[in-house]
């Protein structure tokens, strides 16, 4: 069942039915048989509940993967856009610094001359 294969649910049903048949044919005290039957039924109930939950988790995981696969190109486009804007901002900042440096060099000698 850890492989998420539903065949194990069917195999458990078959094995439990065979076991119950053999148990009924054994010469064992009735209270012991009843206790074994009760524990087997409890195990089956818990196993089926777990199997249903595991299948539901697998379905949700597959749906989530499908949705992510559909939005992944959009996420890549956004990331590339952000990187492009970051690079453009770096270029603009370098140009601004260069311009400020030039204006400071132009203004500094004039200020000293006063």
N, C-alpha and C positions, 0 to 999 in steps of 0.2 A: 504494500500500500504506500510505502514511502516513495515509490516511483510514480505515484498518482494514477495507478492503473486500476480501473474499476473491476477488473477480473478477480481481484482479491476479495471483494465483497461477495461475489458469487461463490468463490472457493470456500470462504468461511461458512456460508449457508450450507453448502454441500457437506463439508466436513462436520459441521454441527449436527446436521440431520443424521449422518452415518453414526456419529458418536452417540447421539441420543438413542438410536436404534440398538446399538450394541449395549449401551447402559441398561436399557429396558430388559435385555435378555440376560443380564448378569444376575448372579445370586448374591445380592448385597442387601443389607438392611434398608428398608423403605426410607427412613429418615435421612440416611446418607445419600441415597439416590436423589431424594428431593432437594437436598442441599447442593449437590452437584448440578442438578438441572437448574436450580435457581441461580447459581454462580455462572453457569454457561449462558443463561438468558441475559444476565446482567452484563457479562462480557460482550455478548453480541450487540446488545442495545448501545453500550458505550462505543463499541467499534464502529457501528453504523453511524452514530452521531459524529464521531471523529472523522469518518470517511466523508460524510456529507460536508462537514466543515472544511476539510482539506480540499475537496472539489470546489467549494465556493471560493476559497482563498485562491486557488489556481485560476478560476474564472476571472476574479477581480484582478489578479496579477496580469493575466493576458489582456484584459481590457485596458489596464493602465499602460502596458507596454504599447498597445496599439495607439492609444491617445498620445503618448509621448512621441512615438514615431511620426505621428501626423504633425505635431507642433515643433518637432526638432528643427526643420528647415527655418521656421520663423525665428527660433532662438538663435540659430547660427547667423541669420541676417541681422538680428539685433546686436549680437556680439561684434560682428564685422563693422556695423555702423558705429558702434561705440569706439572701437579701435581706430576707425578712420577719423572720427571727430577728435579723438585724443591726439592723434598724429597732427591733424590740422591745427589744433590749439597749440601744440608745441612749436610748430612752424610760425604761427602768428605771434607767439610770445617771443621767440627769438628775433623776429623782425621788429617787434616793438622795442625790445631791449637795444637792438642796434640803432634804431631811430632815436631813442632817448639818449644814447651814448653820443651820437652825432650832435644832437641839439645841445647837450651839455658841453661838448667841446667847442661848439660855436659860441655859446653864451658865456663860458668861463673867461676867455680872453677879454671880452667886452666889459665884463664886470671888473676885472683887474685894472682896466684902463681908466676907470672913473676915478 
